Amino acid sequence: MGFFSSLLPRRKRLVTTLALGKEAKALYRISEPGMRDYARRLSADFSVILDHPFKKEGVAPHFAKFVLGKLLQDYERVLYLDCDLIVSPTAPDIFAAVPPKCLGAFIEGKLTDRTEEINRISQSLGAIPGWTTSSYFNSGVMVLSREHKQLFDQPDHFNFNTKFFDQTYLNWKAQTLKIQIYDLDLRFNAMFPFSTDPENAWIRHFAGWGAYPPYNWQDKPPYFPFKYHQMRAHVASLDGKRTFHFHPEQFVRDLGQLIAQPSGIHRLYCPPKVEGVVCYGPYIAMAAGHYQVHIDYTLETQPSFVQTVFCFDLVCRGGKQVLYAATVNSDNKAVQFNVDVPDVTDLEVRFWVLGEQPGFHLNLVQLQQSLPTLPTKSWLTPLLRQS
């Protein structure tokens, strides 16, 4: 399949976070491996914001987040994550869940009244008719597109008299720009006290004191010690979860077309009777092990006779090492196989068609490691050794 070498990824994504100050950097040392792993699985770059552009002006470090405006000049989509959260190894593609024209964030105002914050910033910057707590979002996890760059234009001043710093300002600015907010599934930003099942969160956010306040919370003790130890404990609890998902939006697409579903999840559609590459990717880092692989697909119509639907292979090392290859026919009920995967940084699945197939949708590729032991190069390993 020589034509793969001439095809390059066509979208630029970034996962980024902010770590300013001694305590934030300590939390970042816990969260950084999971963030990097997630960026690899999303076929995205990763960076950390370590400089405060407004430090000389005595502005709170939270406002260094305005650097996101410059990053959106270079990247089409950016996922911003606070440094006090843990991304699960099983987290699905958050980019796939958010329509590109929307700002993806968890709307916390629907669960807790943020009217006071709205009133505070309205007194400083002006009231916005119709703005209520029901649209107030949390800025700890944000999925951004390039068209949201204006959201991070530097304001004339930073004295808003608000409790939540950048968060309330970004909410006010989003309202003035009439940016549509996509309400993220709480599992993408599971926080106390909103989340009822934080152990199964895709992204667990230890905002404030973390998963729960200390017993003496009424005395307002420092956040950091409680948050730090709770984050360490949560990393340890993730040991043993070894399921990986390749979602349609992660693939580099040629003939394949993304089709949005009402749920917000995409399917990848290949039209009938075309020939060539459907998609390939997403270049995932995987620890060596024995995996069961399942490819979920559906036919647009059931043909009256058996015919080839698509061909695929599972490869690594730039496509030079083929781990598994097969042809899928229209009478196949499911595509499932077992394969031994070496330690790799660029595992990919490549799909192509021969020109006689019916239309079909690729829904998901899942890899489940058979052995329950911790992979030798998992991002969890060094952190668990410190526990």
TAMOJO-V719957 format. One line per field, one symbol per residue. ss: DSSP state (H for helix, E for strand, C for the rest). psi: psi as a letter, one per 20 degrees, with the letter a starting at -180 (. if undefined). burial: 1 if it has 16 or more other C-alpha atoms within 10 Angstrom, else 0. A space follows every 50 residues. Layout:
ss: ???
psi: ???
burial: ???
This chain:
ss: CHHHHHCCCCCCEEEEEECCCHHHHHHHHHHHHHHHHHHHHCCCEEEEEC CCCCHHHCCCHHHHHHHHHHHHHHCCEEEEEECCEEECCCCCCHHHHCCC CCEEECCHHHCCCCHHHHHHHHHHHCCCCCCCHHHCCCCCEEEEEHHHHH HHCCCCCCCCCCCCCHHHHHHHHHHHCCCCEEECCHHHCECCCCCCCHHH CCEEECCCCCCCCCCCHHHCCCHHHHHHHHHHHHHHHCCCCCEEEEEHHH CEECCCEEEECCCCCEEEEECCCCEEEEEEEEEEEECCEEEEEEEEEEEC CCCCCCCEEEEEEEEECCCCEEEEEEEEECCCCCEEEEEEECCEEEEEEE EEEECCCCCEEEEEEEEEECCCCCCCCCCCHHHHHHC
psi: mhihiipqqjqpqppqrpnpqgghhghhhghgghgggggghjlqrqrpoi qoijghjkqqhhiiiihhghhihiqhppoppqilrppqijprohhhipph iqopqpnhiiipokhggghghhhgiqqopiprhijpqpjhopoqrhijhh hjpprhrjnikrhkchghghggghghilpppooqphiimoqpjhpimhhk qhopolqcibhqqrhkhhjlrqhggggghhgghhghiipiolpppoqhih qpqfhqppoqqhiiqqqopprqlqpbpgrrakmppqqqrpqpppooqqqg qoqirprpgrqrqoralkihoohqqrpprijphqoprqqpprorilpqpp prqiijqrqrpphqpppophpiqpqhkqihghhhhi.
burial: 00000000000011111111000111110111111111111111111100 01000000101111111110110011111111111111111111111111 01111111100001001101100000000000101111111111111110 11000001010100111111111110001011111111111100100110 11111111111111000000001101110111011101100101111111 11111111000000111111110100111111111110111011001110 00000001111111110010001000000100000000001010011111 1110001111111111111000001001110010000
